[in-house]
Amino acid sequence: MDETTKKKKKTAECCGYPISIFFIVVNEFCERFSYYGMRAVLVLYFRYFLLWDDDLATSIYHAFVALCYLTPILGAIIADSWLGKFKTIIYLSIVYAIGQVTMAISTIHDITDANRDGTPDNFTFHIALSMLGLILIALGTGGIKPCVAAFGGDQFQEHQSRQLNTFFSVFYLCINAGSLLSTLITPVLRAQECGIHTQQQCYPLAFGVPAVLMVISLVVFIAGSGMYVKTDPEGNIMWSVCKCIGFAIKNRFRHRSSSYPKREHWMDWANEKYDKLLIAQIKMVLKVLFLYIPLPMFWTLFDQKGSRWTLQATTMSGDFGAFILQPDQMQTVNPILILTLVPIMDRLIFPLIQKCGLNFSPLKRMTVGMLFAAMAFVSAALVQIEIDKTLPNFPSSSESQLKVVNTYSTTLNVTISPNEHLLIESFGSSADYVTFDHQDITVSLNTNPVITKAFSLIKGGRQTLIIPSDPTVMYLKEDVKSKPREGKNAIRFVNGYTADLNITNLDSIEPSATTNYTLVNQGKRDFVLRHGEQWCEFSRKFGFGASYTFLIPSTVFSDDCESITEVEDMKPNSVHMALQIPQYFLITTGEVMFSVTGLQFSYSQAPKNMKSVLQAGWLCTNAVGNIIVLIVAELGKLPKQWAEYLLFASLLVAVSIIFSIMAYFYTYIDPAEIEAQVRKEQGLEPEEMEKETIEMEEKDEDQKNEQGVKQTKI
Ligand SMILES: CC(C)C[C@H](NC(=O)[C@@H](N)Cc1ccccc1)C(=O)O
């Protein structure tokens, strides 16, 4: 039975949809849960389990994401040239599940924690195992990605073209439902404590649940195997494509003299040796791939949601009254909006546009999607301008900033050479930082006798001059010079008490000493101060992104911690995270128009034996977009973040103009019809041809109207 016949095999239907689709969308839901769930805790695993620094953790994370969108090419080649989509999905899902299990095992600290101190003793083992796991996951997730969407499309018969379009929307909904649930659940699992010998953050559970979901995904897919329409690969198609293109180029070069008549298309130079059908199919694929060239720019903006926009959120306030939103949780707005916008677009907006007689063809939708993404970045720039107004005035690389804290018993007159005079009361501080364009300063205090001391400030840094109860030992302490990470608050204590103090979660602190900064989350936090039998409790409510120095006086125990003074080194964030919602709304509207349409378009414009290849080409635009983000991050940025957002928005507008011109010259095709025409011209399979022609006539006209199809002969 050849493939065309298989396509006509009657499949079980429910409400006009093939029942097999149910297994495919559930499989996609579980797979995306597995992928995004693992991704949600990956950077934290690198940072706090493997103890990598921020730069290494984020670079490896982005490299992994880019790899996940490069491996689709491999999966597509295997599927279209060798195993077929069904077997490729099964085999690569097994690789994927093994990868997830390997990753989960690599996070069990007890495996190498011989001394039972809660940290692994052999990091090489954990790094090697997790890298192996990640490579297998990238192979699996990327490899099956182009096959699953195309395999879903294959389940539909010719008369189900409207259902086919809805399938791609439902498919996208499942992706986002899976990713939304897992991004909410896995961080909670990670926050649990577990372990055999010592209780630690529960990474094995956070990675284990995605591994289980991947196994379920595989089982669900296998469960549907009796119902699928399975198309066999037609030999090593990719190799034939490469050879055919190579021959056309060589042949064209050999006949470059003007004495040879021109051919309609450069691929026609392969006519002498290759089948007309193959040449026609290659032309279809190349036309679409050419159209994809500008598309990575969309993903370059889109993928910055996870990086730049999350960083932007760390400088904002996430207090929504009824709940507190962490900066990285803001990203879940995207899948939530997808779940609401896809049905609205499909059921309301697109039909309405069609009713108005406007031809909103797929390529027009994609162009508008790009413009929405550009508007999202303009919105991000406006929000950034608002944030910048509230940010502290951090020192430039040539400046130094200094603040003075006085824990001496009386008010002091502090003179900082050459002409800075500050009057600072006991257990108080200078109002704000003083900026110097030189590093060497001399500080004089109006004590009796006058105390004078020279200091060298840090270039580009912020410091506090701590004047303790014995001012002769005044000293400099380095301050935070950027907003604390993840919207947390940086706090520290100066011990003005006469003896050592113990403070909850901090090391013991000597008299006159200052602790290093500790990061605390938003909300009410309690600290217990102890010295021997004496203790008192001290509570403070924190917002987002502030920094404080708490001055502990000698009377701290007699007045039950009441006299602790708070010095605000950095104001809490005041611009609300809700202001990011418009930019999320715009980028998600853009995503629905661009990504869901692109998925459908890549399927509908591909010849039947190259459906996965074109899906892989589509996913590759995402990989290139991710790589551009990496390069831009490395190359440094514009001095102002809002300017960078505007630059990206303008670049995308320029790219969308180029894309719209390319789209104008693109003629939509029905690959099946073109293949039938070529076969007819070749005088092949007359019976088969007849059947196809009848079916094509029966085909739903709606799709053509919807897509603005202009049938053409390649
Ligand atoms: C890039 C892929 C083609 C598209 C797809 N991604 C999405 O649908 C995102 N909206 C999912 C998401 C979830 C959570 C946070 C950000 C984005 C995919 O993964 O297949």
The ligand as an SDF file (V2000), in Angstrom:
LIG
                    3D

 20 20  0  0  0  0  0  0  0  0999 V2000
    9.1660   28.3050   20.1120 C   0  0  0  0  0  0  0  0  0  0  0  0
    8.1240   27.3570   19.9270 C   0  0  0  0  0  0  0  0  0  0  0  0
    7.8980   27.2970   18.4640 C   0  0  0  0  0  0  0  0  0  0  0  0
    6.7760   27.6570   20.5130 C   0  0  0  0  0  0  0  0  0  0  0  0
    6.2660   26.9850   21.7350 C   0  0  0  0  0  0  0  0  0  0  0  0
    6.3450   27.9350   22.8130 N   0  0  0  0  0  0  0  0  0  0  0  0
    5.2710   28.4970   23.3100 C   0  0  0  0  0  0  0  0  0  0  0  0
    4.1710   28.2470   22.9140 O   0  0  0  0  0  0  0  0  0  0  0  0
    5.4590   29.4810   24.4790 C   0  0  0  0  0  0  0  0  0  0  0  0
    4.3620   30.4140   24.5090 N   0  0  0  0  0  0  0  0  0  0  0  0
    5.5610   28.6810   25.7710 C   0  0  0  0  0  0  0  0  0  0  0  0
    6.0330   29.4060   26.9740 C   0  0  0  0  0  0  0  0  0  0  0  0
    5.7510   28.8750   28.1980 C   0  0  0  0  0  0  0  0  0  0  0  0
    6.2230   29.4620   29.3690 C   0  0  0  0  0  0  0  0  0  0  0  0
    6.9810   30.6040   29.2890 C   0  0  0  0  0  0  0  0  0  0  0  0
    7.2870   31.1310   28.0800 C   0  0  0  0  0  0  0  0  0  0  0  0
    6.8340   30.5380   26.9020 C   0  0  0  0  0  0  0  0  0  0  0  0
    6.8660   25.6430   22.1070 C   0  0  0  0  0  0  0  0  0  0  0  0
    7.4070   25.5190   23.1960 O   0  0  0  0  0  0  0  0  0  0  0  0
    6.6810   24.7040   21.3580 O   0  0  0  0  0  0  0  0  0  0  0  0
  1  2  1  0
  2  3  1  0
  2  4  1  0
  4  5  1  0
  5  6  1  0
  5 18  1  0
  6  7  1  0
  7  8  2  0
  7  9  1  0
  9 10  1  0
  9 11  1  0
 11 12  1  0
 12 13  1  0
 12 17  2  0
 13 14  2  0
 14 15  1  0
 15 16  2  0
 16 17  1  0
 18 19  2  0
 18 20  1  0
M  END
$$$$
